[in-house]
Amino acid sequence: MHPSTNETYQQDLHLLEESLAYFFKDRRYLQKALVHSSYAFENGGGADEHYETLEFLGDAVLDLAVGFQLFKRFPDINEGTLTRLRAGLVNETRLAEIARTFDLGRYLLLGKGEDASHGREKASILACAFEAVIGAVFLDGGFNAATACVEKLFAEYYGPVSVETLLDLDAKSRLQEMAQERHGITPVYVLERAEGPDHSKIFTVSVHLKEKVLATGTGRSKKDAEQKAAALAIKNL
């Protein structure tokens, strides 16, 4: 029996809709946004029965919706800075972080192997599913509905925060620009250690320039640790 026919599953989807502050007219869009390819293939489904096409659509919607909000929030900022601000918000680490705030992993349909390997907590899966959900909102309610949903979920980043704070979210790009401009070389990131169980590892990464350690950062993914190391390096420089 497909979970969509299960009353408990439908109640869970209602809770997810409450978290999104959006209630679907056609819940089949939401249901598809929660199906990972591993689940579809294990259950005889094809490429059109999991979330990857919705993920593609949601990625484009997020770029436009977040870009629009940043344009309104910082009307006097130049194009290059706006692009870096958006890159700091629309990336795997940030999307997974937001997805965890409303427990998106709980609602995902995963194959047995992916589920056993803690797929519900993987940043890559959470970020992709988040994009798929936004794509589903767009198909069901249009751009205005998707924009309202994105604005709610990204609210803490649209509040009274400075451009510098938001730029720290894409610190790697800024550090690379600084290093190229001042020294003509690119920073190197080194994984120092990964501690904890597979489903809850903490990564420590150092960033080097001309064999000098500029800073060290920790995070729940290597990418997050690299961003934090880069942000500290910028302050140190």
C-alpha positions in Angstrom: 0.0 0.0 0.0 1.4 3.4 -1.0 1.7 5.7 2.0 -0.6 8.3 0.4 -3.5 6.0 1.2 -2.5 5.8 4.9 -4.5 8.1 7.2 -1.5 8.6 9.6 0.7 9.7 6.6 -1.9 12.2 5.5 -2.1 13.6 9.0 1.7 14.0 8.9 1.5 15.8 5.6 -1.0 18.2 7.3 1.6 19.0 9.9 4.2 19.6 7.2 1.8 22.0 5.5 1.4 23.9 8.8 5.1 24.2 9.1 5.3 25.6 5.5 2.2 27.8 6.2 0.9 26.6 2.8 -1.9 24.1 2.3 -2.0 22.3 -1.0 -5.0 22.3 -3.3 -3.6 19.1 -4.9 -1.5 17.3 -2.3 -0.1 14.9 -4.9 2.5 17.6 -5.7 3.7 17.5 -2.1 3.6 13.7 -2.0 5.9 13.5 -5.0 8.3 16.1 -3.5 8.9 13.7 -0.6 9.8 10.6 -2.7 13.5 9.9 -3.0 14.7 8.0 -6.1 15.8 5.0 -3.9 12.2 4.6 -2.7 10.7 4.9 -6.2 13.0 2.3 -7.7 12.6 -0.1 -4.8 8.8 0.0 -5.4 8.9 -0.3 -9.1 8.5 3.4 -9.9 10.1 5.2 -12.8 12.0 8.5 -13.1 8.8 10.4 -13.1 7.7 9.1 -9.6 10.4 10.8 -7.4 11.3 14.3 -6.6 14.2 15.1 -9.0 12.2 17.0 -11.6 10.5 19.0 -8.8 14.0 19.6 -7.4 15.1 21.1 -10.7 12.1 23.4 -10.7 12.4 24.4 -7.1 16.1 25.3 -7.5 15.1 27.9 -10.1 12.2 29.2 -8.0 14.5 29.6 -5.0 17.0 31.5 -7.0 14.4 34.0 -8.2 12.4 34.2 -4.9 15.5 34.7 -2.7 17.0 37.1 -5.3 13.8 39.1 -5.3 13.8 39.4 -1.5 17.4 40.4 -1.4 16.7 43.0 -4.1 13.9 44.5 -1.9 15.9 44.3 1.3 19.1 45.9 -0.1 18.0 48.1 -3.1 21.3 50.0 -3.2 23.7 47.0 -3.3 25.5 46.2 -6.6 24.9 43.1 -8.7 28.0 41.3 -7.6 27.3 41.6 -3.9 23.7 40.5 -4.4 24.9 37.5 -6.3 27.2 36.5 -3.4 24.4 37.1 -0.9 22.2 34.8 -2.8 24.9 32.1 -3.1 25.3 32.2 0.7 21.6 31.5 1.2 20.8 29.1 -1.7 23.3 26.3 -1.1 23.3 22.8 0.2 24.4 23.7 3.7 21.9 26.5 4.2 18.9 24.6 2.6 19.6 21.6 4.8 19.8 23.8 7.9 16.4 25.3 7.1 14.9 21.9 6.3 16.0 20.7 9.7 14.0 23.5 11.4 10.7 22.0 10.3 12.0 18.3 10.5 11.6 17.7 6.7 13.6 14.4 7.0 10.7 12.9 9.0 8.4 13.1 6.0 10.7 11.6 3.3 10.0 8.3 1.6 13.4 6.6 1.3 14.6 3.2 0.1 15.5 0.7 2.9 19.2 1.1 2.3 19.2 4.9 2.2 17.0 5.0 5.3 19.3 2.6 7.2 22.3 4.8 6.4 20.6 7.8 8.0 19.5 9.4 4.8 16.9 11.5 6.6 19.8 13.5 8.2 22.0 13.9 5.1 22.5 17.5 4.0 22.5 16.5 0.3 19.1 14.8 0.6 17.5 17.4 2.8 18.6 20.2 0.5 17.3 18.4 -2.6 14.0 17.6 -0.9 13.6 21.2 0.2 14.0 22.4 -3.4 11.4 19.8 -4.5 8.9 21.0 -1.9 9.3 24.6 -3.1 8.8 23.4 -6.7 5.7 21.6 -5.5 4.3 24.8 -3.9 5.1 26.7 -7.1 3.1 24.2 -9.2 0.2 24.1 -6.9 -0.1 27.8 -6.0 2.0 29.8 -8.4 4.9 32.1 -7.9 3.3 34.3 -5.2 2.6 31.3 -3.0 6.1 30.0 -3.5 7.6 33.5 -2.7 5.5 33.7 0.5 6.6 30.3 1.6 10.3 31.1 0.9 10.0 34.4 2.7 8.7 32.6 5.8 11.3 29.9 5.8 14.2 32.4 5.2 12.8 35.0 7.7 15.8 35.1 10.0 18.0 36.0 7.0 15.7 38.8 5.8 15.5 40.5 9.2 17.7 43.2 10.6 21.0 41.6 9.6 23.9 43.4 7.9 25.3 42.7 4.5 28.5 41.6 6.2 26.7 39.0 8.2 25.0 37.6 5.1 28.3 37.7 3.1 29.8 35.4 5.8 27.4 32.7 4.6 29.4 32.6 1.3 32.8 33.4 2.9 34.7 30.9 0.7 34.1 33.1 -2.4 35.1 36.3 -0.6 38.3 34.7 0.8 39.2 33.4 -2.6 38.8 36.9 -4.1 40.9 38.4 -1.3 43.7 35.8 -1.7 43.8 36.1 -5.5 43.9 39.9 -5.3 46.6 40.1 -2.6 48.7 37.0 -3.2 47.7 35.6 -6.6 47.0 32.2 -5.1 43.9 30.2 -4.0 43.3 29.1 -0.4 43.6 25.4 0.3 41.1 23.6 2.7 42.3 20.6 4.7 40.1 18.2 6.6 41.7 17.9 10.0 39.2 15.4 11.5 35.7 14.0 11.5 34.3 12.9 14.8 31.1 11.2 15.9 28.7 8.6 14.4 28.1 8.6 10.7 24.7 10.2 11.0 25.9 13.0 13.2 29.5 13.8 12.4 31.3 17.0 13.3 33.9 18.1 10.8 37.0 20.2 11.5 38.6 22.0 8.5 41.6 24.3 8.3 42.2 26.8 5.6 45.8 27.5 4.4 47.5 30.2 2.4 51.2 29.9 1.4 51.6 27.1 4.0 50.2 29.3 6.7 47.1 28.2 8.6 44.7 31.2 8.5 41.8 29.7 10.5 40.0 26.5 11.5 36.2 25.9 11.5 33.8 23.1 12.5 30.4 22.1 11.2 28.0 19.3 10.5 29.3 19.0 7.0 32.7 19.6 5.3 31.2 22.4 3.3 29.8 24.1 6.5 33.2 23.8 8.2 34.9 25.3 5.2 32.6 28.3 5.2 33.2 28.9 8.9 36.9 28.5 8.5 36.8 31.0 5.6 34.7 33.5 7.6 37.3 33.4 10.5 40.1 33.7 8.0 38.6 36.9 6.5 38.4 38.4 10.0 42.0 37.4 10.7 43.2 38.9 7.5 
